[in-house]
Amino acid sequence: MAGGWNWMSFKVPSNPNWSGILCLHPHVGVTAVLLEHRGGNTVTYRLFLTAERKFQLLTMLPVRMKFLQLLYMKTGKLETLFQITSCQKQLPFMCLATSACLHSKNKKVNSYELVDQEKYNNLVSSVTSYKTSAQTPETIFEEDNFLYGPPKQHKHPVKPETKAPKNWVPLINPNKRIPLLNSDSNFPMKIPLQENNKTKMPSVTHILQQTISPQQAFYLERWKQKMILELGKDGFTEYTKNLFLQGHLFHATLESIFLSKEMVTKEQREDVTVSGYLSSVEHVLKDISEVRALESAVQHEALQYLGLVDCVAKYRGQLCVIDWKTSEKPKPSLKNTFDNPLQVAAYIGAINHDANYDFQVSCGLIVVAYKDGSPAHQHFMAPELCSEYWNKWLLRLEEYAEKKTPKLSCAGASGLSTEPEQESCS
């Protein structure tokens, strides 16, 4: 064999399924013992490398291989020192290769007779006696523990228990009687907010603002300071006024469309203030029918809160509370709308417990329109999801009651907010 390498093959007497090849080189001082185990349809190889007389178990390779190559560097390129072909052709191809460099051409190479065959026979015996039986899951775990230490037990994070409202009220009113025949002449309903109601009950928007989470409050304040830094205080005030104005005009335009039962007119398309928003929601309007309420006040007598609903209509055949939002940033998922699902759930519960409405609602829809005319994102809330957010709303109500905030604002009662995540008038 070239390069002064020698090798010998052997069988393990205690287990005929095991055989091996011992590779030797007297000057390089590296010895490799390759054990082969054939069992069933697989062939398992174990490769043991030693340096001088110290035995070290470096790795065990349970792989399927087509051949084993040992390479060495000669005149600037790798050449094959020797190659052992094994396994059957149908097994997946895999190659294990290593290399050795003979540093000096002037070194004298001893003949094969100088190799201490007895010494390496003892090495083979020590390797093969280490484990001669076929591997099992238990032995693999033992070897892993020996090589890498015992596995660390990973503790799964414990999910906090879902807090239940103390004063639970159902989302759907079980005592409400729905007339068999509804007269379409009464629709769409438009009940104005009463002046006495503005001071008697807090609005949905006000309650949400007063119970905002510390994290949302931090991001809101950071956004506000960033905008003031860019626009100045007067510029920021003007910016928020424009947001309210655009929201009011957008809602008023949608109301006129639903009342006239016509699609967007030419004049509305040419109005630069709302034209982008209308183009954004045009594909949504085609799925809306049977409008029941527009910009109509609702209140929950038992839970003592009120609000102003944008729209109640059928969306793809299901009666929904529809909340129109405007935004300068894309909001492709429901979580991007922050507290808007709580607002929708609060309106649904109020309608179902308000005697002025002879129908009940179980679904919600949040439509986020964009000024640049890009298609609006529509987030449908099925009954199960509405019930989930209803429970969260009840918790926010309890938190608000504990704070007992006496001061109310007219903007809060009408559903207006300067929060960056809403950027709209509800």
N, C-alpha and C positions, 0 to 999 in steps of 0.2 A: 504494500500500500504506500502511496506517495507521501513525502513529507515526514517520514519517520513514525507514522502512526501505526498502531497495531490494534487488532480487535479480536475478541473471542466471543462466541455464542455459548449459551448454557441453558439448561432446563432446571426448573425448581422441582426437586424430588417430591416435596410434600403436596404440591398442587400442580398437576400436569397441564392445567390451563395457563400457567405462567411460564414464560420464557424470557430470555434477556440477551442483550448484547453489551459487552464491555469494551469501551474505546480507550486506548492508551497512547500516551506520547511521553517518552522519558524526559525530554528537555522542557517542553512547555509546562509540564507539571500539572496538567488538567486531566482528570479522569471522568468519564461520563458513563453512567450505567442506565440503559434504557430497558425498562421492564414492559413486557407486552402481555396483556390478559385478554383472552378470547372467551366470551360468554354470551350465548344467544346470538343476536344479530349485531352486537357492538364489539368494538375492540378498544380497550382502555390502555393508555400508555402512562408510565411514570418515569420521569427523567430525574436522576440524581447526579449532581455534580460535586466533585470534591477537589480541594486544593491541597497539594502535598499529601500529608497523611491525616489531615483533619477531615472528618466526615460531616458534611452539612446537608441537611434536607432543605433544598431551596424551593422546590415546587412540585406539585403533582398535576399532571396534565391529562384529565379525562376527555381526550379529544379523538375525533376520527381523522386519521391522516392517510394520505396516499403514499408518501415517502418521507424519509428523514435525511436531510442534507447537512454536511459539515463543510463549510467554505473557508478558504484562506486567501490572503492577499499575495499576489505575485505580479511583479512588474506593473504596479499601479492598477490592477483590476482583480476582481474576485474570480477564483477558479474553484471547481468542486474538488474537495479533498476526498470525500467518499459519499456514497448515497446508498441508503437501504430502502428497498421497496417493500411495502407491506400493505395489508388490507386488500379488499376486493375492489374491482373496478366500479361496481354500482354504488359504493359508499361515497358520500360527498367529499370533494377534493379539499384538502387542507394541507398546508406545508408548514413545518417548523424548521427554521434555519438559524444557524449560529455561525460565527466566524472566528478564526484565530490567525494572528499575524506572526510569522517567523521573522524576528527582528534582525537577525544577522545571518547572512549567507555563508560566512566563514566558520560558523559553529560546526563542529564535528558532530555528526549524528551517530549515536551508538547503534549497534546492531540489535536485532530483536532478541538475541540470546541474553543480552544484559538485563532484560526486563525480569523483575522478580515475580514470576508467575504465581508463586505460593502466596506472596503478600496480597496480590489482587484477588486470588481465590478466596482468601479470608474476607476481603472487602465485599465480594459478591455474596458470601454467606451471611455477613452481617446485614446487608441490604435486604436480601430475600427473606431473612428470618424476622424482619421487622413486622411484616404483615403479609401473610400468604393467602388469606381467605378473600373471597370476593367482597367488595364494598357494600355496605348497607347504609341506610339513612343514619342509623345510630353511630356507625364508625365515622361517617363523614362529619357529623356534628362534633365528635371527639377530636378529630384532626383539626377542624376549624378552630375549636377552643384552644388547642395546643398552639396553633400557628398565630392566631389573631386575638386570642382572648375570648372570654364569654361575651355573647351579644348583649348590648344595652337594651333594657326594657323601655320601649317608647310608650309614654303615657299620652293617651288621647285627651285633647282638651275637653273639659266638662262644659257642656252647653248650659248657660244659665236657664233656670226654670222660667217659663213664660208667666209673667205676672198677670193675674186676673183682676178685672175691675171689681171694686167693692160693691158698687151700685150698678149691677148689670141690667141693661134694658135691651130687649130684642131689636134688631134692625128692622125686621118686618113686624108690623103691628097686627097681632092676632085678633084684635077687637074691632078692626076697621071693616066696615061693610062696603063692598064695592057694588054699585048699581049694575043691574044686568045690561041696561041700555044707556050708553053715554051719548049725550048730544054733542055733536061736533061743533055746534054753533058757539059753545062756550070756550072753544080752544082757538088760538093759544091763550092761556091765562096770563095775566100780568098784574100781580098784586103789588102795590107800592109799599115801601117801608113806612110804617107809621112813626110819627115824631115821638110819641110816648114810648114806643118800643125801643127807640134808639138809646134811651136812658135807662130802660128797665132791664134789658137783657144784653149781655155781651155778644159780639158777633163771632162767627167761626174764625175769621181772619185774625181778630184781636186775640182770641184765646190761643191760637197757634203761635202768634208773635210773642206772647207773654210766657209761653212754655217751650220756647225754642231750646234745643240742646246746646250745651257749652261749645261743642265742636262747630255747629252751624253758626253760632253767635260769633265765634272767632273768625271763621271764613267771611262772614258778612261784614264784620268790622274791618278786616284786612282789605276786602274788596272796596269798601267805602273810602278808606284812607288812600288806596291806590288811585281811585278815580279823582279824589280831591287833589292829590299830588299832580295828576295829569291835567285836570281841567280847572283847578282852583275851586274855592267854595262856591262862588257865584256860578261858575260853569257847571259844577255838580248839581246845584239847585235847578238850573235850567235843564240839565240832562234828565233829571227825574220828572220834571214837569212835562217834558216831551214824551217820556214813556207813558205817563198817565193819559196824555192827550191822544197818543196813538192807540192806546188800549180802548179808550172810550169811543173813538171814531170807528175802530174795527168792530166793536160790539154793536154799535148803532147801525153800521152797514149790514152786518149779519142779520140783525133784527128786521131791517127793511126788506131784506131778501126773503126771509121766512114769511113775513106778513104778506108780501106781494106774490109769493109762490112762484117767483121768477128767478132765473139764474143771474149772474153778475151783469149789470148793465154797462153800456159804453161809458157813461159818465163816471161810474164807480171804478172802471178800469183805468181811467185817465187821472184819477185822484192819486197823486204820488204818495200821499200819506198812508193809504191803505191798499193801494193796488198790488204791492208785493205780497201782503198778507192774504189778500183774496186769491191771488194766483196760487199761493201756497196751499190753501184749503179747498180749492175748487174740486179736486178729486174726492174729498171727504164729503162735500155737500151732496154729491150724487147718491150717497148711501144713507142719507138722512131723510126721514119721512114722518108724517103724523106728529107734527110739533104740538106738544101739550102746554108748554109754559115757556115764556121768554122774559128774562130780567125780572123775575117774580120773587117776592119775599116769602120766606119760609121760617117757621119757628117751631121749636120743640118745647112745649109747655112743661113737661115732666123734668127735662134736663136743663131748662132755662138757658137757651141760646137761640140766636136767630142768624139769618144769612140771606144773601141775594143770589138766587140760582141763575146761571147764564141761560140754560136751555134744558128742557126736558122733551125728548123726542125719541123716535125709534131709529136705531142704528142697525142696519142690516137685519131688521125684523125684531129687534129686542129693545124694549123701552129702557132708556138710559138717562141719567143725569149727565149732561155734557158740559164740560168746563173748557172754555176757550182760553188759551194762553199764547202770549207772544214772547219770543226769545231771540236774542242775538247770537246765541250759541246752540249748536245741535244738541238735542236731547232724545237720543234714539231708544233709550230704555226707560222703564217706569221709575227706576231708582234715581234717574237724573232729574226727576220732577220734584224731589225732596218731599215737602209736606202736602203737595197737591192731592195725592190719593186720600189722605186724611180729610181734606176739605170736601172732596166728593162724597166720601162715606158719611160725613156729618150732614150734608145736604140730603142725601138719600134717607137717612134716619129721620130728619126733620119733616120731609114731605110725607113719609109714611105715618107720622104721628100728628100731622097738621090736618085739622078738620076741613080746611078750605079746599083740599085736594081729594077728589073722590077716586083716586087710583093709588097704587103702590108701585114702587120702583125697586128693582133688585140688582141692577147693573149700572156701571159707570163708564164714562169715556172722557179721556183727557186728550185734547188736540193742541199740539204745539205748532204755531204758525211762525214762519220766518219772513223777515222783511225783504230779503233778496229774492223771494219767490220760489225758493227750493221747496220740494214737496213736504208738507207738514207731517210730523210724526203723530200717529194716533195710537193711544194706549187704552185698549179695552180692558175693563175690570169685570170679570165674571162674578156671579153671586158669592162664590166661596172666597174670592179675593176681597170683595167688598166687606164681607163679614169679618175677615181678618183685620182690615183697616178700621172697621167700626170698633172693635175691641181696643185697638190702639188709641182711637179717638176718645173713648170713654176714660182711658187712663190719663190722657192729656187734660180732659175736663176735671178729673179729680185733682190733678196737680195744680190746675188753675184755681180751683176752689180753695186749696190749701194756702196758696199765695194771697188770695183775697185782694186782688188788685182792683181798687175802686175806680180808677180813672179810665174812662173810655174815650175813644176818638171817633168822630164822624167818618173819617176815612176808613177806620177799622170796621165800622158797621156796614159800610158799602162794599167792603171786600177789597179795598185798594191796599197795595203794599209796595214798599221801595226795596224789597229784598232782591238781591241779584239773581237768585235762583228762579224767581217768578218773572220778573221783568214784564209784568202785565197787570192789567186790571181784570178782576174776576167778575 
